[in-house]
Amino acid sequence: MSRRVTLSILGAALVAGSLMAGVPAVAADVSIGIGGGGIAFGYNDGYWDREHHWHAWQNKEEAEHWRAENREHYYARNHDRDEDQGWREKERYWDHH
């Protein structure tokens, strides 16, 4: 009887595995927070995180995506053209929510 139970479990596992092989993978809609709880201010050449650390964009797509979602905090110039290298202390919008 023990062998019959073992074979039944093994058979069920094989059937379940073959059924799952036909199911397409689905990517999760995941949003990754970037340093310090998110991006504070974006520029053409990178961004400040909310803990005041500078980062270069990983790629053009990352910059474009963030800009599209956060136009009010994106500045279409390099950060070093602004006073204080683009850190906008008076505009800490995340502290006001």
SETORGU-29503 format. One record per residue: x negated, y, z of N, C-alpha, C in turn; residue number from 0. Coordinates in nm, 2 decimals. Layout:
# SETORGU-29503
+--------+---------+--------+---------+----------+--------+--------+---------+--------+-----+
| n_east | n_north |   n_up | ca_east | ca_north |  ca_up | c_east | c_north |   c_up |   n |
+--------+---------+--------+---------+----------+--------+--------+---------+--------+-----+
|      X |       Y |      Z |       X |        Y |      Z |      X |       Y |      Z | NUM |
...
+--------+---------+--------+---------+----------+--------+--------+---------+--------+-----+
***
This chain:
# SETORGU-29503
+--------+---------+--------+---------+----------+--------+--------+---------+--------+-----+
| n_east | n_north |   n_up | ca_east | ca_north |  ca_up | c_east | c_north |   c_up |   n |
+--------+---------+--------+---------+----------+--------+--------+---------+--------+-----+
|  -0.08 |   -0.12 |   0.00 |    0.00 |     0.00 |   0.00 |  -0.09 |    0.13 |   0.00 |   0 |
|  -0.20 |    0.13 |   0.07 |   -0.28 |     0.24 |   0.08 |  -0.34 |    0.27 |  -0.06 |   1 |
|  -0.37 |    0.17 |  -0.14 |   -0.42 |     0.19 |  -0.27 |  -0.31 |    0.25 |  -0.36 |   2 |
|  -0.19 |    0.21 |  -0.34 |   -0.08 |     0.26 |  -0.42 |  -0.06 |    0.41 |  -0.39 |   3 |
|  -0.07 |    0.46 |  -0.27 |   -0.06 |     0.60 |  -0.23 |  -0.17 |    0.68 |  -0.29 |   4 |
|  -0.29 |    0.62 |  -0.28 |   -0.41 |     0.69 |  -0.33 |  -0.40 |    0.71 |  -0.48 |   5 |
|  -0.35 |    0.61 |  -0.56 |   -0.33 |     0.61 |  -0.70 |  -0.22 |    0.71 |  -0.74 |   6 |
|  -0.12 |    0.72 |  -0.65 |   -0.01 |     0.81 |  -0.68 |  -0.06 |    0.96 |  -0.66 |   7 |
|  -0.13 |    0.98 |  -0.56 |   -0.19 |     1.12 |  -0.54 |  -0.28 |    1.15 |  -0.65 |   8 |
|  -0.37 |    1.06 |  -0.69 |   -0.46 |     1.09 |  -0.80 |  -0.39 |    1.11 |  -0.93 |   9 |
|  -0.28 |    1.04 |  -0.96 |   -0.20 |     1.06 |  -1.08 |  -0.13 |    1.19 |  -1.08 |  10 |
|  -0.08 |    1.23 |  -0.96 |   -0.01 |     1.36 |  -0.95 |  -0.11 |    1.47 |  -0.97 |  11 |
|  -0.23 |    1.46 |  -0.92 |   -0.33 |     1.56 |  -0.94 |  -0.37 |    1.57 |  -1.09 |  12 |
|  -0.38 |    1.46 |  -1.15 |   -0.42 |     1.46 |  -1.30 |  -0.31 |    1.53 |  -1.38 |  13 |
|  -0.18 |    1.50 |  -1.35 |   -0.07 |     1.56 |  -1.42 |  -0.07 |    1.71 |  -1.40 |  14 |
|  -0.08 |    1.75 |  -1.27 |   -0.08 |     1.89 |  -1.24 |  -0.19 |    1.96 |  -1.31 |  15 |
|  -0.31 |    1.90 |  -1.31 |   -0.42 |     1.97 |  -1.38 |  -0.40 |    1.98 |  -1.53 |  16 |
|  -0.34 |    1.88 |  -1.59 |   -0.32 |     1.89 |  -1.73 |  -0.21 |    2.00 |  -1.76 |  17 |
|  -0.11 |    2.01 |  -1.68 |   -0.01 |     2.11 |  -1.70 |  -0.07 |    2.25 |  -1.68 |  18 |
|  -0.16 |    2.27 |  -1.59 |   -0.22 |     2.40 |  -1.57 |  -0.31 |    2.44 |  -1.68 |  19 |
|  -0.36 |    2.34 |  -1.75 |   -0.45 |     2.37 |  -1.86 |  -0.38 |    2.45 |  -1.98 |  20 |
|  -0.25 |    2.43 |  -1.99 |   -0.18 |     2.50 |  -2.09 |  -0.13 |    2.64 |  -2.05 |  21 |
|  -0.15 |    2.68 |  -1.93 |   -0.10 |     2.81 |  -1.88 |  -0.21 |    2.91 |  -1.90 |  22 |
|  -0.18 |    3.02 |  -1.97 |   -0.28 |     3.12 |  -2.00 |  -0.32 |    3.20 |  -1.87 |  23 |
|  -0.44 |    3.24 |  -1.86 |   -0.49 |     3.31 |  -1.75 |  -0.43 |    3.45 |  -1.75 |  24 |
|  -0.40 |    3.50 |  -1.64 |   -0.34 |     3.64 |  -1.63 |  -0.43 |    3.72 |  -1.54 |  25 |
|  -0.48 |    3.83 |  -1.60 |   -0.56 |     3.92 |  -1.52 |  -0.48 |    4.00 |  -1.42 |  26 |
|  -0.53 |    4.01 |  -1.30 |   -0.46 |     4.09 |  -1.20 |  -0.49 |    4.24 |  -1.22 |  27 |
|  -0.39 |    4.32 |  -1.19 |   -0.40 |     4.46 |  -1.20 |  -0.47 |    4.51 |  -1.07 |  28 |
|  -0.60 |    4.52 |  -1.08 |   -0.68 |     4.55 |  -0.96 |  -0.74 |    4.69 |  -0.98 |  29 |
|  -0.74 |    4.77 |  -0.88 |   -0.80 |     4.90 |  -0.88 |  -0.91 |    4.90 |  -0.78 |  30 |
|  -1.03 |    4.93 |  -0.82 |   -1.15 |     4.92 |  -0.73 |  -1.18 |    5.06 |  -0.68 |  31 |
|  -1.18 |    5.07 |  -0.55 |   -1.22 |     5.20 |  -0.49 |  -1.37 |    5.22 |  -0.51 |  32 |
|  -1.40 |    5.34 |  -0.54 |   -1.54 |     5.37 |  -0.56 |  -1.60 |    5.45 |  -0.44 |  33 |
|  -1.71 |    5.41 |  -0.40 |   -1.78 |     5.48 |  -0.28 |  -1.70 |    5.58 |  -0.20 |  34 |
|  -1.69 |    5.56 |  -0.08 |   -1.63 |     5.65 |   0.01 |  -1.48 |    5.67 |  -0.01 |  35 |
|  -1.41 |    5.57 |  -0.06 |   -1.27 |     5.58 |  -0.07 |  -1.22 |    5.64 |  -0.20 |  36 |
|  -1.30 |    5.66 |  -0.29 |   -1.26 |     5.71 |  -0.42 |  -1.34 |    5.82 |  -0.48 |  37 |
|  -1.31 |    5.86 |  -0.60 |   -1.38 |     5.97 |  -0.66 |  -1.32 |    6.10 |  -0.62 |  38 |
|  -1.41 |    6.20 |  -0.58 |   -1.36 |     6.33 |  -0.54 |  -1.35 |    6.42 |  -0.67 |  39 |
|  -1.45 |    6.43 |  -0.74 |   -1.46 |     6.53 |  -0.85 |  -1.53 |    6.46 |  -0.97 |  40 |
|  -1.48 |    6.46 |  -1.09 |   -1.54 |     6.40 |  -1.20 |  -1.60 |    6.51 |  -1.30 |  41 |
|  -1.71 |    6.48 |  -1.36 |   -1.77 |     6.56 |  -1.46 |  -1.81 |    6.48 |  -1.58 |  42 |
|  -1.85 |    6.54 |  -1.69 |   -1.90 |     6.47 |  -1.80 |  -2.01 |    6.36 |  -1.77 |  43 |
|  -2.10 |    6.40 |  -1.68 |   -2.22 |     6.32 |  -1.66 |  -2.21 |    6.23 |  -1.53 |  44 |
|  -2.09 |    6.23 |  -1.47 |   -2.08 |     6.15 |  -1.35 |  -1.97 |    6.20 |  -1.26 |  45 |
|  -1.98 |    6.16 |  -1.13 |   -1.88 |     6.20 |  -1.03 |  -1.94 |    6.20 |  -0.89 |  46 |
|  -1.87 |    6.28 |  -0.81 |   -1.90 |     6.28 |  -0.66 |  -1.79 |    6.19 |  -0.60 |  47 |
|  -1.84 |    6.10 |  -0.51 |   -1.74 |     6.03 |  -0.43 |  -1.70 |    6.11 |  -0.31 |  48 |
|  -1.60 |    6.07 |  -0.24 |   -1.55 |     6.15 |  -0.13 |  -1.64 |    6.16 |  -0.01 |  49 |
|  -1.75 |    6.08 |  -0.01 |   -1.85 |     6.10 |   0.10 |  -1.97 |    6.18 |   0.05 |  50 |
|  -1.95 |    6.25 |  -0.06 |   -2.05 |     6.34 |  -0.11 |  -2.17 |    6.27 |  -0.17 |  51 |
|  -2.15 |    6.16 |  -0.24 |   -2.26 |     6.09 |  -0.30 |  -2.24 |    6.10 |  -0.46 |  52 |
|  -2.35 |    6.13 |  -0.53 |   -2.34 |     6.14 |  -0.67 |  -2.35 |    6.01 |  -0.74 |  53 |
|  -2.28 |    5.98 |  -0.85 |   -2.28 |     5.86 |  -0.93 |  -2.27 |    5.89 |  -1.08 |  54 |
|  -2.35 |    5.82 |  -1.16 |   -2.33 |     5.83 |  -1.30 |  -2.21 |    5.74 |  -1.34 |  55 |
|  -2.14 |    5.77 |  -1.44 |   -2.03 |     5.69 |  -1.49 |  -2.09 |    5.56 |  -1.54 |  56 |
|  -2.03 |    5.44 |  -1.52 |   -2.08 |     5.32 |  -1.57 |  -2.08 |    5.31 |  -1.72 |  57 |
|  -1.98 |    5.37 |  -1.78 |   -1.97 |     5.38 |  -1.92 |  -1.87 |    5.48 |  -1.96 |  58 |
|  -1.86 |    5.51 |  -2.09 |   -1.77 |     5.61 |  -2.14 |  -1.62 |    5.58 |  -2.11 |  59 |
|  -1.58 |    5.45 |  -2.11 |   -1.45 |     5.41 |  -2.09 |  -1.41 |    5.44 |  -1.94 |  60 |
|  -1.50 |    5.42 |  -1.85 |   -1.47 |     5.45 |  -1.71 |  -1.44 |    5.60 |  -1.69 |  61 |
|  -1.52 |    5.68 |  -1.75 |   -1.50 |     5.83 |  -1.74 |  -1.37 |    5.87 |  -1.81 |  62 |
|  -1.34 |    5.82 |  -1.93 |   -1.22 |     5.85 |  -1.99 |  -1.09 |    5.81 |  -1.92 |  63 |
|  -1.10 |    5.69 |  -1.86 |   -0.99 |     5.64 |  -1.78 |  -0.96 |    5.73 |  -1.66 |  64 |
|  -1.07 |    5.76 |  -1.59 |   -1.05 |     5.84 |  -1.47 |  -1.00 |    5.98 |  -1.50 |  65 |
|  -1.06 |    6.04 |  -1.61 |   -1.02 |     6.17 |  -1.65 |  -0.87 |    6.17 |  -1.69 |  66 |
|  -0.82 |    6.07 |  -1.76 |   -0.68 |     6.07 |  -1.80 |  -0.59 |    6.06 |  -1.68 |  67 |
|  -0.63 |    6.00 |  -1.57 |   -0.55 |     5.98 |  -1.45 |  -0.56 |    6.10 |  -1.35 |  68 |
|  -0.67 |    6.18 |  -1.37 |   -0.70 |     6.28 |  -1.27 |  -0.75 |    6.41 |  -1.33 |  69 |
|  -0.67 |    6.45 |  -1.43 |   -0.71 |     6.58 |  -1.50 |  -0.74 |    6.70 |  -1.41 |  70 |
|  -0.66 |    6.71 |  -1.30 |   -0.68 |     6.82 |  -1.21 |  -0.81 |    6.82 |  -1.13 |  71 |
|  -0.88 |    6.71 |  -1.13 |   -1.01 |     6.70 |  -1.06 |  -1.13 |    6.66 |  -1.15 |  72 |
|  -1.10 |    6.68 |  -1.28 |   -1.21 |     6.65 |  -1.38 |  -1.25 |    6.78 |  -1.45 |  73 |
|  -1.38 |    6.80 |  -1.46 |   -1.44 |     6.92 |  -1.52 |  -1.52 |    6.89 |  -1.64 |  74 |
|  -1.48 |    6.94 |  -1.75 |   -1.54 |     6.90 |  -1.88 |  -1.68 |    6.97 |  -1.90 |  75 |
|  -1.77 |    6.94 |  -1.82 |   -1.91 |     7.00 |  -1.82 |  -1.99 |    6.91 |  -1.73 |  76 |
|  -2.12 |    6.93 |  -1.74 |   -2.21 |     6.85 |  -1.65 |  -2.21 |    6.92 |  -1.51 |  77 |
|  -2.22 |    6.84 |  -1.41 |   -2.21 |     6.89 |  -1.27 |  -2.31 |    6.99 |  -1.23 |  78 |
|  -2.43 |    6.99 |  -1.29 |   -2.53 |     7.08 |  -1.25 |  -2.51 |    7.22 |  -1.30 |  79 |
|  -2.40 |    7.25 |  -1.38 |   -2.37 |     7.38 |  -1.43 |  -2.29 |    7.46 |  -1.32 |  80 |
|  -2.24 |    7.39 |  -1.22 |   -2.16 |     7.45 |  -1.12 |  -2.24 |    7.48 |  -1.00 |  81 |
|  -2.19 |    7.58 |  -0.92 |   -2.25 |     7.61 |  -0.79 |  -2.25 |    7.48 |  -0.70 |  82 |
|  -2.35 |    7.46 |  -0.62 |   -2.35 |     7.34 |  -0.53 |  -2.35 |    7.21 |  -0.61 |  83 |
|  -2.40 |    7.21 |  -0.73 |   -2.40 |     7.09 |  -0.82 |  -2.27 |    7.03 |  -0.84 |  84 |
|  -2.16 |    7.11 |  -0.83 |   -2.03 |     7.06 |  -0.86 |  -1.95 |    7.00 |  -0.74 |  85 |
|  -2.01 |    7.00 |  -0.62 |   -1.94 |     6.96 |  -0.51 |  -1.85 |    7.07 |  -0.47 |  86 |
|  -1.72 |    7.05 |  -0.46 |   -1.62 |     7.15 |  -0.43 |  -1.56 |    7.14 |  -0.29 |  87 |
|  -1.64 |    7.19 |  -0.20 |   -1.60 |     7.17 |  -0.06 |  -1.46 |    7.23 |  -0.03 |  88 |
|  -1.42 |    7.34 |  -0.09 |   -1.29 |     7.40 |  -0.06 |  -1.18 |    7.32 |  -0.12 |  89 |
|  -1.21 |    7.23 |  -0.21 |   -1.10 |     7.16 |  -0.28 |  -1.09 |    7.01 |  -0.24 |  90 |
|  -1.11 |    6.99 |  -0.11 |   -1.10 |     6.85 |  -0.06 |  -0.96 |    6.81 |  -0.05 |  91 |
|  -0.89 |    6.79 |  -0.17 |   -0.75 |     6.76 |  -0.18 |  -0.71 |    6.63 |  -0.11 |  92 |
|  -0.80 |    6.53 |  -0.09 |   -0.77 |     6.41 |  -0.03 |  -0.75 |    6.42 |   0.12 |  93 |
|  -0.80 |    6.53 |   0.18 |   -0.78 |     6.56 |   0.32 |  -0.64 |    6.62 |   0.35 |  94 |
|  -0.57 |    6.66 |   0.25 |   -0.44 |     6.73 |   0.26 |  -0.32 |    6.65 |   0.24 |  95 |
|  -0.34 |    6.52 |   0.21 |   -0.22 |     6.43 |   0.18 |  -0.17 |    6.37 |   0.30 |  96 |
+--------+---------+--------+---------+----------+--------+--------+---------+--------+-----+
***
